[in-house]
Amino acid sequence: MKPHYCILFIFLALIFFACNSTEKIEETSPKFNFPTDTIFTSYHDALRIQGSFRTGFHMDSVAAGDTAWFRIDINGVFNRLTEINVALSDNSVAELLFLDQAYMDSTFLSWSNFSAGQFLVTDGKMRIPFKFGYHAIQFSRNVSLTLTAHSDANDDNNTNNFTLCLPIKRTPPPQFTFPTGTLVTEQNDSLQIRIVSGIHRLDAMAIGDAVELNIEISGMRNNLTRLKMTPRNYRDAEVQILDTSKFLTSDFERGIFEMDGSFSTLVLPLKIFAKEASEDFDIIFEAHSNALFDYGISKIELRIPISEFR
């Protein structure tokens, strides 16, 4: 072989091995992968994840009280995984859930410190589907999760990590739904409920007439615990609850009705008797749910004018 061809061959060979060496160094650090860019929650919300492992990820806001369920595939590439660490930036607003005990026992060593977010990998595993739940407790814009993976590589690339921002939004308060159709009174008057200046207003009733209506109350992903119903100018009308079977206790004088917190929707059947003429007979409804902090209380007003004549 001619000398200049030998020199060229050696030069190309050096480049080839140098490229392979560089490629190997880049690939020895553990790798992360989301099997899907959509995360589902216990409330059946679909939350999108955006970003990259280089710049960090950001997920759509999860509602307080909800739990997002993750699977992140961790690959040691050419090496065995040895340890996984996971930590939240603020443990007062959220918590991590690791519920699959069979998975935990088969994947991690028993002396792992799960409560501290330290997971020691059993021998020989090069790939792990890391599964956990993220339970949101209270509103926060800044909470994030950091996941770190270690392998048994012998170089400086045996560790890799990434950050996932997981903002938490307030859960919706209880919601009232009033009838939208026509209500027929005992005297065959036709009434409707309209919203005027933010107040639900029933068409005027005549003295001596009565009307029945159902109000639906939803805990909006939380269970109902209490209803307060306070009539103003109560001498002008009488309000009856036609079915109290969903209440543990009923204090009509104080207008407080306790529930056992086992259901999220209540249909409240009411009967209203008009007794005296009034322009502003009101009923204030206040629903309580088991949502944390102040997310679980909602108030609404129903105004019922009462006329002397039909």
C-alpha positions as CSV (number, residue, x, y, z in Angstrom):
1,M,0.0,0.0,0.0
2,K,1.3,3.4,-0.9
3,P,2.4,5.5,2.1
4,H,-0.1,8.3,1.5
5,Y,-2.9,5.8,1.4
6,C,-1.7,4.3,4.7
7,I,-1.7,7.8,6.2
8,L,-5.2,8.5,4.9
9,F,-6.5,5.1,6.2
10,I,-5.0,5.7,9.7
11,F,-6.5,9.2,9.7
12,L,-10.0,8.0,8.9
13,A,-9.7,5.2,11.4
14,L,-8.8,7.7,14.1
15,I,-11.8,9.9,13.2
16,F,-14.1,6.8,13.2
17,F,-12.9,5.7,16.7
18,A,-13.1,9.2,18.0
19,C,-16.7,9.6,16.8
20,N,-17.6,6.3,18.3
21,S,-15.9,7.2,21.6
22,T,-17.8,10.5,21.7
23,E,-21.1,8.8,20.9
24,K,-20.6,6.3,23.6
25,I,-19.8,8.9,26.2
26,E,-22.9,10.8,25.3
27,E,-25.1,7.7,25.6
28,T,-23.8,6.3,28.9
29,S,-25.8,8.7,31.1
30,P,-29.3,7.4,32.0
31,K,-32.1,8.5,29.7
32,F,-35.8,9.5,30.5
33,N,-38.8,9.1,28.3
34,F,-42.5,9.9,28.7
35,P,-44.5,7.1,26.9
36,T,-47.2,9.7,26.2
37,D,-47.3,13.5,26.4
38,T,-50.8,13.4,28.0
39,I,-51.2,12.6,31.7
40,F,-54.6,11.5,33.1
41,T,-55.9,12.2,36.6
42,S,-58.3,10.6,39.0
43,Y,-60.9,13.2,37.9
44,H,-60.4,12.0,34.3
45,D,-58.7,15.3,33.3
46,A,-56.2,15.0,30.4
47,L,-53.1,17.2,31.1
48,R,-50.5,18.0,28.5
49,I,-46.8,18.0,29.1
50,Q,-44.6,20.3,27.1
51,G,-40.8,21.0,27.1
52,S,-37.7,18.9,26.8
53,F,-35.3,17.1,29.1
54,R,-32.7,19.7,28.3
55,T,-34.8,22.8,29.2
56,G,-37.3,21.1,31.7
57,F,-40.9,20.2,31.4
58,H,-44.2,22.0,32.3
59,M,-47.5,20.2,32.8
60,D,-51.0,21.8,32.7
61,S,-52.3,22.7,36.1
62,V,-53.9,19.9,38.1
63,A,-56.8,20.8,40.4
64,A,-56.3,20.7,44.2
65,G,-57.6,17.4,45.5
66,D,-56.9,15.6,42.2
67,T,-54.1,13.1,41.5
68,A,-52.1,12.8,38.3
69,W,-50.7,9.4,37.5
70,F,-47.3,9.2,35.9
71,R,-45.1,6.6,34.2
72,I,-41.6,7.7,33.2
73,D,-39.4,5.1,31.5
74,I,-35.8,5.3,32.7
75,N,-33.1,3.6,30.6
76,G,-29.5,3.0,31.8
77,V,-28.5,2.7,28.1
78,F,-25.3,0.5,28.3
79,N,-25.3,0.3,32.1
80,R,-27.4,-1.0,35.0
81,L,-29.5,1.5,37.0
82,T,-28.5,1.7,40.6
83,E,-30.6,4.4,42.2
84,I,-33.5,6.8,41.5
85,N,-34.2,9.9,43.5
86,V,-37.4,11.9,43.3
87,A,-38.2,15.1,45.3
88,L,-40.8,17.8,45.3
89,S,-39.8,21.5,45.8
90,D,-42.7,22.0,48.3
91,N,-44.1,19.0,50.3
92,S,-46.8,21.2,51.9
93,V,-48.8,21.7,48.7
94,A,-48.5,18.2,47.2
95,E,-47.4,14.6,47.9
96,L,-46.1,11.7,45.9
97,L,-48.0,8.4,46.0
98,F,-46.4,4.9,45.5
99,L,-49.3,2.5,45.8
100,D,-48.3,-0.6,43.8
101,Q,-46.5,-2.6,46.5
102,A,-45.9,-5.6,44.2
103,Y,-44.1,-3.3,41.7
104,M,-42.1,-1.7,44.5
105,D,-41.0,-5.0,46.0
106,S,-39.9,-6.4,42.6
107,T,-38.1,-3.2,41.4
108,F,-36.4,-1.7,44.4
109,L,-34.4,-3.0,47.3
110,S,-36.1,-3.2,50.7
111,W,-33.7,-0.8,52.4
112,S,-34.7,2.0,50.0
113,N,-35.9,5.1,51.8
114,F,-39.2,5.6,50.0
115,S,-40.4,8.4,52.3
116,A,-37.2,10.4,51.4
117,G,-37.6,9.7,47.7
118,Q,-34.6,7.3,47.5
119,F,-35.2,4.2,45.4
120,L,-32.3,1.7,45.3
121,V,-32.7,-0.5,42.2
122,T,-32.4,-4.3,42.4
123,D,-29.4,-5.8,40.6
124,G,-29.3,-6.1,36.8
125,K,-32.1,-3.7,35.8
126,M,-31.2,-1.5,32.8
127,R,-34.7,-0.2,32.2
128,I,-37.4,0.7,34.7
129,P,-40.9,2.1,34.2
130,F,-41.0,4.4,37.1
131,K,-44.7,4.8,38.3
132,F,-46.1,7.2,40.8
133,G,-49.0,9.5,41.6
134,Y,-48.8,13.2,42.2
135,H,-51.6,14.3,44.6
136,A,-52.3,18.0,44.6
137,I,-53.3,19.4,48.0
138,Q,-53.5,23.2,47.7
139,F,-53.0,26.0,45.2
140,S,-49.5,26.7,44.0
141,R,-47.9,28.1,40.9
142,N,-44.3,27.1,41.7
143,V,-44.2,23.5,42.8
144,S,-41.9,21.2,40.8
145,L,-40.6,17.7,40.8
146,T,-36.9,16.7,40.2
147,L,-36.1,13.1,39.1
148,T,-32.5,11.9,39.2
149,A,-31.3,8.5,37.9
150,H,-27.9,6.9,38.7
151,S,-26.2,4.0,36.9
152,D,-23.1,1.9,37.4
153,A,-21.2,3.6,34.5
154,N,-17.5,4.2,35.3
155,D,-17.3,7.7,33.9
156,D,-18.7,11.2,34.7
157,N,-22.0,10.4,32.8
158,N,-23.5,8.0,35.3
159,T,-26.1,10.5,36.6
160,N,-28.8,12.4,34.8
161,N,-31.8,14.4,36.0
162,F,-34.7,16.6,34.9
163,T,-37.3,18.9,36.4
164,L,-41.0,18.9,35.8
165,C,-43.1,21.9,36.8
166,L,-46.5,20.8,38.2
167,P,-48.7,23.9,39.0
168,I,-51.8,23.4,41.1
169,K,-55.0,25.3,40.5
170,R,-57.9,25.8,42.9
171,T,-60.6,23.2,42.8
172,P,-64.1,24.5,41.7
173,P,-66.4,25.4,44.6
174,P,-69.9,23.7,44.8
175,Q,-72.2,24.6,42.0
176,F,-76.0,25.2,42.1
177,T,-78.2,24.5,39.1
178,F,-81.7,26.0,39.1
179,P,-84.6,24.9,36.8
180,T,-84.4,26.4,33.4
181,G,-87.9,25.5,32.3
182,T,-91.4,26.7,33.3
183,L,-92.6,26.2,36.8
184,V,-96.4,25.8,37.3
185,T,-97.8,27.0,40.6
186,E,-100.8,25.5,42.5
187,Q,-102.9,28.4,41.0
188,N,-101.7,27.4,37.5
189,D,-99.4,30.5,37.1
190,S,-96.4,29.9,34.9
191,L,-93.1,31.1,36.4
192,Q,-89.5,31.1,35.3
193,I,-86.2,31.7,37.1
194,R,-84.0,34.3,35.4
195,I,-80.6,35.7,36.4
196,V,-80.8,39.5,37.0
197,S,-77.7,41.4,38.2
198,G,-76.1,38.1,39.4
199,I,-79.1,37.1,41.4
200,H,-81.4,34.2,40.5
201,R,-84.9,35.8,40.4
202,L,-88.2,33.9,40.2
203,D,-91.2,35.6,38.5
204,A,-93.6,37.2,41.0
205,M,-95.9,34.8,42.9
206,A,-99.3,35.7,44.2
207,I,-100.2,35.7,47.9
208,G,-101.6,32.3,48.8
209,D,-100.0,30.5,45.9
210,A,-97.3,27.8,46.2
211,V,-94.6,26.4,43.8
212,E,-92.3,23.4,43.9
213,L,-88.9,23.3,42.3
214,N,-85.7,21.2,42.4
215,I,-82.3,22.7,42.9
216,E,-79.3,20.5,42.0
217,I,-76.2,21.0,44.1
218,S,-72.9,19.5,42.9
219,G,-69.7,19.3,44.9
220,M,-67.7,19.7,41.7
221,R,-65.3,16.7,42.3
222,N,-65.7,16.8,46.0
223,N,-68.4,15.4,48.3
224,L,-71.0,17.6,50.0
225,T,-70.9,17.9,53.7
226,R,-73.3,20.7,54.7
227,L,-76.1,22.9,53.4
228,K,-77.2,26.2,54.9
229,M,-80.4,27.7,53.8
230,T,-81.3,31.1,55.2
231,P,-84.6,32.9,54.2
232,R,-84.6,36.7,54.6
233,N,-87.9,38.3,55.5
234,Y,-89.1,34.8,56.4
235,R,-92.5,36.0,57.5
236,D,-93.4,36.7,53.9
237,A,-93.1,33.1,52.8
238,E,-92.7,29.6,54.1
239,V,-90.0,27.2,52.6
240,Q,-90.2,23.5,53.0
241,I,-87.7,20.8,52.0
242,L,-89.8,17.9,50.7
243,D,-87.2,15.2,51.1
244,T,-84.6,15.3,53.9
245,S,-83.4,11.7,53.6
246,K,-79.9,12.7,52.4
247,F,-79.3,14.7,55.6
248,L,-77.8,13.3,58.8
249,T,-79.3,16.1,60.9
250,S,-81.8,18.9,60.0
251,D,-81.9,22.1,62.1
252,F,-84.7,24.1,60.4
253,E,-84.5,26.9,62.9
254,R,-80.9,27.6,62.1
255,G,-81.2,26.4,58.5
256,I,-78.3,23.9,58.8
257,F,-78.5,20.5,57.2
258,E,-75.6,18.1,57.7
259,M,-74.5,15.4,55.2
260,D,-72.2,12.4,55.7
261,G,-69.8,13.4,52.9
262,S,-70.4,10.2,50.9
263,F,-71.9,11.8,47.7
264,S,-71.1,14.7,45.4
265,T,-74.6,15.6,44.0
266,L,-77.8,16.5,45.9
267,V,-81.2,17.2,44.4
268,L,-82.9,19.6,46.8
269,P,-86.8,19.6,46.4
270,L,-88.4,22.7,47.7
271,K,-91.9,24.0,48.2
272,I,-92.5,27.7,48.7
273,F,-95.7,29.2,50.1
274,A,-96.3,32.9,49.5
275,K,-97.8,34.6,52.6
276,E,-97.3,38.3,52.5
277,A,-96.6,40.9,49.7
278,S,-92.8,41.4,49.3
279,E,-90.4,42.8,46.7
280,D,-87.3,41.1,48.2
281,F,-88.1,37.8,49.8
282,D,-84.7,36.0,49.5
283,I,-83.3,32.6,50.2
284,I,-79.5,32.4,50.7
285,F,-78.1,29.0,49.9
286,E,-74.6,28.0,51.1
287,A,-73.1,24.6,50.2
288,H,-70.0,23.1,51.8
289,S,-67.9,20.3,50.4
290,N,-64.9,18.4,51.7
291,A,-62.5,20.3,49.6
292,L,-59.5,21.6,51.5
293,F,-59.1,25.2,52.7
294,D,-61.7,27.7,51.4
295,Y,-62.3,25.9,48.1
296,G,-65.3,24.0,49.4
297,I,-67.9,26.8,50.1
298,S,-70.2,28.4,47.7
299,K,-73.1,30.9,48.2
300,I,-76.0,31.8,45.9
301,E,-79.2,33.9,46.3
302,L,-82.7,33.2,45.1
303,R,-85.1,36.2,45.1
304,I,-88.9,35.7,45.0
305,P,-91.1,38.8,44.7
306,I,-94.6,38.2,46.1
307,S,-97.6,40.2,44.7
308,E,-101.0,40.9,46.3
309,F,-102.7,40.0,43.0
310,R,-102.4,37.3,40.3
